[in-house]
Amino acid sequence: MFLDRGVASLRGCPERGAALASVLGVMAVGLLFASLITAAVVGAYGVSSSTRSGVQSGAAADAGVAAARQGLYVVGNCAGQAVPGTYASAVAPRYSAKIEYFGGSTWIAGCPPVTATEVRITSLGTAQTAGVNGATEGNVTKVEAILKYLVPGIEPSGVALYLYRGGTVESNSSFDLTESPGAGLMVKNGNFDCAKNNTVINGSVLVTGNLTFTGSCTVNGTAWVSGAATLGSGRISDNLTAGTVSPNPPGTRVGGTYTHSAIIPEVPPWTEVAYAPAAWVDSTGTPYEVRTLGACALPNGNLGGTSAGKPVIINALDCALGPTASHNTTVTLTSDVVIFANKFDFSGVNALQFSSSTSAVHKIWFITPDQLSNEQPTCTAPTQGNFTVKNGFSINSPVEALLYTPCAFDGANGFSWRGQVIAGNYSSAKNNPTFTFVPLGLPGVDLETGSATPTITNPQPGSVVSNREVAD
């Protein structure tokens, strides 16, 4: 009996030691899990705080963009900041938004001048509550927004030659329309005739009507013709789309592909321009000066605004014969000039020229108003008449000119034009004329679509080009 008790006692001691080890093992595992749970909780809190700070800093950066954009609508607001060109807030939402403008080839820090075409706002936003446990990634966010920059005045638009009812060119005519958007010459409702002796059109043509070559005419571009294309001895260097063609097939008279179709791109509608001086403002929003033409005669000398360099509208609508000029007259522009008249008849004037007083570009608009709002040109004869030039009429570089008339353009004998022509009635250019496209446009209208454009009174941001988060 005593022996059994001793053995049992010996057996009981190891069992008690093993139980203790088990308890210690369970405790160690528990501590490990507790540590993991604690680390997970702490890590999750750090991630959560980083997410929170990222949302806050992103919202602050966006607020900086909004503040800068709003400020750019107000004249002088950008330059009036504590640091000109920087919008900043030291309280929530905290941001620093810096302004740059596109200067033609590079971005320049500072408030945009009227020559700017785009603005860039770079906003650095700071979180109200920073991340914890080393989670600092969301503490700051940088956002970059690029916007168009709009200024008052005239947005250049339109093609080189818009001849609503068509026209004719002949006798060594030379037209450089290569920079014109789409087709450089457009006919809305009529025919285009290229007649006689070596006319060259560098650019494309779009004719809602018939196209006829009766001489050695060359179109160095593409032609779209809704009706018949009669090529004669002429040539189209690129493609031709026409309702019919003669000869058929056109062979080498078409350098590209001929497509038999009367479906062509749409020509923009006629734009009706009235005498509305209030529509003409400069890049600061200041209206053009308005005055009449003394003795209804163009000066052989300076013509421009009363204030140096400021644009002017010359109202010659009461001149029964339109503006007149003497032989060998050089009108020297000292600013941009708009002349409103019911006709411009320079057919009896030799060597009438328009030049700039300096190397600066000056623009001149010759406008005969369309007095009837019926979505087509209305030339009200006998009060209104054609724009007629002969014998050395010249628009000299760097002057740029736009003609708008519901009547016709009639040019002959070596005239030279830089700019645009918009004519309602069947027009003509004969005997060695030269034409170079430069876009000028008209106020309140996009000449490429015929749609109205909004009038703005001061420089301001336009549509968003891009908006993105960038690396700090």
C-alpha positions in Angstrom: 0.0 0.0 0.0 2.8 2.4 1.0 4.6 1.5 -2.2 1.6 2.4 -4.3 1.3 5.7 -2.6 4.9 6.5 -3.3 4.6 5.7 -6.9 1.5 7.8 -7.3 3.3 10.7 -5.6 6.2 10.4 -8.0 3.8 10.3 -11.0 1.9 13.4 -9.8 4.9 15.8 -9.8 5.6 15.8 -13.6 1.9 16.2 -14.4 1.8 19.3 -12.3 4.9 20.8 -14.1 3.4 20.0 -17.6 0.2 21.8 -16.7 2.2 24.9 -15.8 4.0 24.8 -19.2 0.7 24.6 -20.9 -0.7 27.6 -19.1 2.4 29.6 -20.0 2.1 28.6 -23.6 -1.5 29.7 -23.7 -0.6 33.0 -22.2 2.2 33.5 -24.7 -0.2 32.9 -27.6 -2.7 35.3 -26.0 -0.1 38.0 -25.7 0.9 37.5 -29.4 -2.7 37.8 -30.5 -3.1 40.8 -28.3 0.0 42.4 -29.9 -1.3 41.7 -33.4 -4.7 43.1 -32.6 -3.1 46.2 -31.0 -0.9 46.7 -34.1 -3.8 46.2 -36.4 -5.9 48.7 -34.4 -3.0 51.3 -34.4 -2.3 50.7 -38.1 -5.9 51.0 -39.0 -6.2 54.2 -37.1 -3.1 55.5 -39.0 -4.7 54.6 -42.3 -8.0 56.1 -41.3 -6.3 59.4 -40.3 -4.3 59.4 -43.6 -7.6 59.0 -45.5 -9.2 61.8 -43.5 -6.3 64.1 -44.0 -6.2 63.3 -47.7 -9.8 64.3 -48.1 -9.3 67.5 -46.2 -6.1 68.5 -48.1 -7.8 67.6 -51.4 -10.8 69.8 -50.5 -8.5 72.6 -49.5 -6.6 72.4 -52.8 -9.9 72.5 -54.7 -11.0 75.5 -52.6 -7.8 77.3 -53.6 -8.5 76.7 -57.3 -12.1 78.0 -56.9 -10.9 81.1 -55.0 -8.3 81.9 -57.7 -10.7 81.3 -60.5 -13.3 83.5 -58.9 -10.7 86.2 -58.3 -9.7 86.3 -61.9 -13.2 87.4 -62.9 -12.6 90.7 -61.0 -10.4 93.3 -62.6 -7.3 94.0 -60.4 -8.1 91.2 -57.9 -5.2 89.0 -58.8 -2.6 91.9 -58.5 -4.3 93.0 -55.3 -3.5 89.9 -53.3 -1.0 90.1 -50.4 1.5 88.3 -52.8 0.3 89.3 -56.3 -0.6 86.3 -58.3 -1.0 84.0 -55.2 -4.3 83.3 -53.4 -3.8 82.0 -49.9 -5.8 81.1 -46.8 -4.2 80.5 -43.4 -7.3 79.1 -41.8 -9.3 76.0 -42.8 -9.5 75.2 -45.6 -5.8 76.1 -45.9 -4.3 76.5 -49.4 -1.9 78.4 -51.5 -2.9 78.8 -55.1 -0.4 80.3 -57.6 -1.3 81.8 -61.0 0.6 81.4 -64.2 -0.3 82.4 -67.7 0.8 81.0 -71.1 3.0 83.5 -72.9 3.0 81.9 -76.3 5.8 79.4 -75.7 6.1 79.0 -72.0 4.3 79.4 -68.7 5.0 82.7 -66.8 4.3 83.2 -63.1 2.0 86.1 -62.3 -1.3 87.7 -63.2 -2.4 87.3 -66.8 -2.2 90.2 -69.2 -4.7 90.7 -72.0 -2.3 88.8 -74.4 -2.6 85.6 -72.4 -4.5 82.7 -74.0 -4.5 80.3 -71.0 -4.1 80.5 -67.2 -2.8 77.8 -64.9 -3.7 77.6 -61.2 -1.5 75.4 -59.1 -3.1 75.0 -55.6 -1.4 73.3 -52.6 -4.0 72.3 -50.0 -3.2 71.4 -46.4 -5.2 69.1 -44.2 -6.9 70.5 -41.1 -5.9 67.5 -39.1 -2.6 65.7 -40.0 -2.3 62.0 -40.2 -0.9 60.1 -37.2 1.6 57.2 -36.7 3.7 58.3 -39.6 0.7 58.4 -42.1 1.6 61.7 -43.6 0.8 61.0 -47.3 -2.5 62.9 -47.2 -1.3 65.9 -45.3 -1.0 68.0 -48.5 -2.5 67.7 -51.9 -1.5 69.6 -55.1 -4.1 70.3 -57.8 -3.4 71.9 -61.2 -6.1 73.5 -63.3 -5.6 75.0 -66.7 -8.3 77.2 -68.2 -8.8 79.2 -71.3 -8.3 83.0 -70.8 -10.9 85.2 -72.5 -10.5 88.9 -73.2 -13.1 91.3 -74.6 -12.9 92.2 -78.2 -13.0 90.3 -81.4 -12.1 86.6 -81.6 -10.6 85.9 -85.0 -12.8 83.4 -86.9 -14.0 82.6 -90.4 -12.5 81.6 -93.7 -10.5 83.6 -96.2 -13.2 84.2 -98.9 -16.9 83.7 -98.1 -18.9 84.4 -101.3 -22.6 83.8 -100.5 -23.8 83.9 -104.1 -20.5 82.9 -105.7 -18.0 84.6 -107.9 -15.3 84.5 -110.5 -11.5 84.8 -110.5 -9.4 85.2 -113.6 -6.2 86.5 -115.2 -3.2 85.5 -113.1 -5.1 85.7 -109.8 -3.1 84.4 -106.9 -4.8 83.3 -103.6 -3.0 82.0 -100.5 -5.7 80.4 -98.4 -3.5 77.7 -96.8 -4.0 79.0 -93.3 -7.7 79.2 -93.5 -9.7 76.6 -91.4 -11.2 73.9 -93.7 -11.9 75.3 -97.1 -10.4 78.7 -97.7 -13.0 79.7 -100.2 -16.7 79.0 -99.6 -19.8 79.6 -101.7 -23.2 79.2 -99.9 -25.7 79.4 -102.7 -24.2 80.0 -106.2 -21.4 79.1 -108.6 -17.7 79.6 -108.6 -16.0 80.3 -112.0 -12.2 80.1 -112.5 -11.6 81.7 -115.8 -8.7 82.6 -118.1 -4.9 82.6 -117.7 -3.2 80.8 -114.8 -5.2 81.5 -111.7 -3.7 79.6 -108.7 -5.7 79.0 -105.5 -3.5 77.6 -102.7 -6.1 76.0 -100.5 -9.3 74.2 -100.7 -12.7 75.3 -102.0 -16.3 74.4 -101.0 -19.1 75.3 -103.4 -22.8 74.7 -102.9 -23.4 75.0 -106.6 -21.3 74.5 -109.7 -17.5 74.8 -110.2 -16.3 75.7 -113.6 -12.8 76.0 -114.9 -12.7 77.8 -118.3 -8.9 78.4 -118.3 -5.8 76.9 -116.8 -7.0 77.2 -113.2 -5.2 75.3 -110.4 -6.6 74.5 -107.0 -3.8 73.3 -104.8 -6.1 71.6 -102.3 -9.4 69.7 -102.2 -12.7 70.7 -103.8 -16.2 69.9 -102.6 -18.9 70.7 -105.1 -22.6 69.9 -104.6 -23.4 70.3 -108.4 -21.3 70.0 -111.5 -17.5 70.2 -111.6 -16.4 71.2 -115.1 -12.6 71.0 -115.0 -11.7 72.1 -118.6 -7.9 72.5 -118.7 -7.7 73.2 -114.9 -6.5 70.9 -112.2 -7.3 70.0 -108.5 -4.2 68.7 -106.8 -5.9 66.7 -104.1 -9.4 65.2 -103.9 -12.6 66.1 -105.6 -16.2 65.4 -104.4 -18.9 66.5 -106.8 -22.4 65.7 -107.9 -21.1 65.3 -111.5 -17.7 65.8 -113.2 -16.5 66.7 -116.7 -14.5 65.0 -118.2 -15.7 61.8 -116.6 -13.5 60.2 -115.4 -11.4 63.3 -114.6 -8.1 61.5 -115.0 -5.0 63.6 -114.3 -7.1 66.7 -113.7 -7.6 65.4 -110.1 -4.4 64.5 -108.3 -6.2 62.6 -105.5 -9.5 60.7 -105.4 -12.7 61.6 -107.2 -15.9 60.8 -105.2 -19.2 61.0 -107.0 -21.5 62.5 -104.4 -23.6 65.7 -104.0 -23.2 65.4 -100.2 -20.6 67.9 -99.1 -19.7 69.7 -95.9 -22.1 72.4 -94.9 -21.2 76.0 -95.6 -21.9 78.3 -92.5 -25.0 80.5 -92.8 -24.9 84.2 -93.7 -24.0 86.5 -90.8 -26.1 89.7 -90.6 -24.1 92.6 -89.4 -25.8 95.9 -88.5 -24.4 99.2 -87.4 -24.0 98.5 -83.7 -21.1 100.5 -82.2 -21.7 99.1 -78.7 -20.6 95.6 -79.9 -17.1 96.9 -80.6 -14.9 96.9 -77.5 -11.1 96.6 -77.1 -9.3 94.0 -75.0 -10.0 95.9 -71.8 -13.7 96.1 -72.5 -13.5 99.8 -73.4 -15.9 100.8 -76.3 -14.4 102.0 -79.5 -14.5 105.8 -80.1 -17.1 106.8 -82.7 -16.9 109.7 -85.0 -17.8 110.7 -88.6 -15.6 111.1 -91.7 -14.7 114.7 -92.3 -15.8 115.7 -95.8 -16.5 112.0 -96.5 -12.8 111.7 -97.7 -10.1 109.4 -96.6 -6.9 111.3 -95.6 -3.6 111.1 -97.3 -2.0 110.6 -93.9 -2.9 109.4 -90.5 -6.2 107.7 -89.6 -6.9 106.4 -86.1 -8.3 107.0 -82.6 -8.2 110.4 -81.0 -6.2 108.8 -78.2 -3.0 107.3 -79.4 -3.4 103.6 -80.3 -7.1 103.5 -79.3 -9.5 102.0 -81.9 -12.1 104.1 -83.6 -15.3 103.6 -85.6 -15.7 105.9 -88.6 -19.4 106.4 -89.4 -19.6 107.2 -93.1 -23.2 106.0 -93.5 -24.4 109.5 -94.4 -21.9 109.8 -97.2 -24.0 109.4 -100.3 -21.1 108.2 -102.4 -19.3 106.4 -99.6 -15.8 107.4 -98.5 -13.8 109.0 -101.3 -10.0 109.3 -101.9 -7.6 111.0 -104.2 -5.1 109.3 -106.5 -1.9 108.2 -104.8 -3.4 108.2 -101.3 -1.7 106.3 -98.5 -4.0 106.0 -95.4 -1.7 105.5 -92.5 -3.4 103.6 -89.6 -2.3 104.7 -86.1 -4.8 102.3 -84.5 -7.5 99.7 -85.4 -10.2 101.3 -87.5 -13.8 100.3 -88.5 -15.4 102.1 -91.4 -19.2 101.8 -91.8 -20.5 103.0 -95.2 -23.3 102.0 -97.6 -20.7 101.6 -100.4 -17.0 101.7 -101.1 -16.4 102.8 -104.7 -12.7 103.3 -105.3 -12.9 102.2 -109.0 -11.7 105.6 -110.2 -8.8 105.9 -107.7 -5.3 104.9 -108.6 -2.8 103.6 -106.0 -5.0 103.8 -102.8 -3.0 102.1 -100.1 -3.4 101.3 -96.4 -0.3 101.1 -94.2 0.6 101.0 -90.6 2.2 104.0 -88.8 4.7 101.7 -87.1 5.7 98.1 -87.3 2.7 97.2 -85.1 -0.2 95.3 -86.6 -3.3 97.5 -87.2 -6.6 96.2 -88.4 -9.2 97.8 -90.6 -12.8 96.7 -91.2 -14.8 97.9 -94.2 -18.5 97.2 -93.4 -21.6 97.8 -95.4 -24.5 96.9 -93.0 -27.1 94.3 -93.9 -30.3 96.2 -93.1 -32.8 93.4 -93.5 -32.8 90.5 -91.0 -33.8 87.6 -93.3 -30.8 85.1 -92.9 -29.5 86.1 -96.4 -27.6 89.0 -97.8 -29.7 92.0 -98.8 -28.0 94.8 -100.8 -30.4 97.7 -100.7 -29.9 99.5 -104.0 -29.5 102.3 -104.9 -28.6 103.4 -101.4 -26.1 100.6 -101.0 -23.5 99.5 -103.6 -20.5 97.3 -104.2 -17.0 97.4 -102.8 -15.0 98.3 -105.9 -11.3 98.7 -106.3 -8.9 99.0 -109.2 -5.4 100.1 -110.2 -3.0 99.4 -107.4 -5.3 99.2 -104.4 -3.2 97.7 -101.6 -3.5 96.5 -98.0 0.2 96.7 -97.0 1.7 94.4 -94.3 1.4 94.5 -91.3 -2.1 96.0 -91.9 -4.9 93.4 -91.9 -8.3 94.0 -93.5 -11.8 92.5 -93.4 -14.5 93.4 -95.9 -18.2 92.7 -95.0 -20.8 93.6 -97.6 -24.2 92.2 -98.5 -23.4 93.5 -102.0 -20.5 92.4 -104.2 -16.7 92.7 -104.1 -15.3 93.8 -107.4 -11.5 94.0 -107.6 -9.3 94.4 -110.7 -6.0 95.5 -112.0 -3.4 94.4 -109.5 -5.1 94.9 -106.2 -3.5 93.3 -103.1 -5.4 92.2 -100.0 -4.4 90.7 -96.6 -7.2 89.5 -94.5 -10.8 88.3 -95.3 -13.6 89.0 -97.6 -17.3 88.3 -96.9 -19.6 89.3 -99.8 -23.2 88.6 -100.4 -23.7 89.0 -104.2 -21.7 87.4 -107.0 -18.2 88.9 -106.8 -15.1 89.1 -109.0 -11.3 89.3 -108.8 -9.5 90.0 -112.1 -6.2 91.0 -113.6 -3.3 90.0 -111.4 -4.8 90.3 -107.9 -3.1 88.8 -104.9 -4.9 87.7 -101.7 -3.4 86.4 -98.5 -5.5 85.0 -95.7 -5.3 86.6 -92.2 -8.1 86.0 -89.7 -9.8 89.0 -88.2 -13.4 88.1 -87.4 -16.4 90.1 -86.3 -17.8 90.9 -82.9 -20.4 88.7 -81.4 -20.3 85.9 -83.9 -18.2 82.8 -84.7 -17.9 83.0 -88.5 -16.9 79.4 -88.8 -20.3 78.2 -87.4 -22.5 81.3 -87.8 -23.4 81.0 -84.1 -23.5 84.0 -81.7 -20.7 84.3 -79.1 -21.1 85.7 -75.6 -20.0 89.3 -75.1 -17.7 89.8 -72.1 -16.8 93.1 -70.6 -13.5 92.3 -68.8 -10.7 89.6 -69.1 -11.7 86.4 -67.3 -11.2 82.6 -67.2 -13.0 80.5 -69.8 -13.6 76.8 -70.2 -11.5 74.2 -68.3 -8.8 72.7 -70.4 -7.6 70.2 -67.7 -8.0 69.7 -63.9 -5.8 67.1 -62.2 -4.0 66.2 -59.0 -0.2 66.4 -59.4 2.8 65.2 -57.4 3.9 67.7 -54.7 
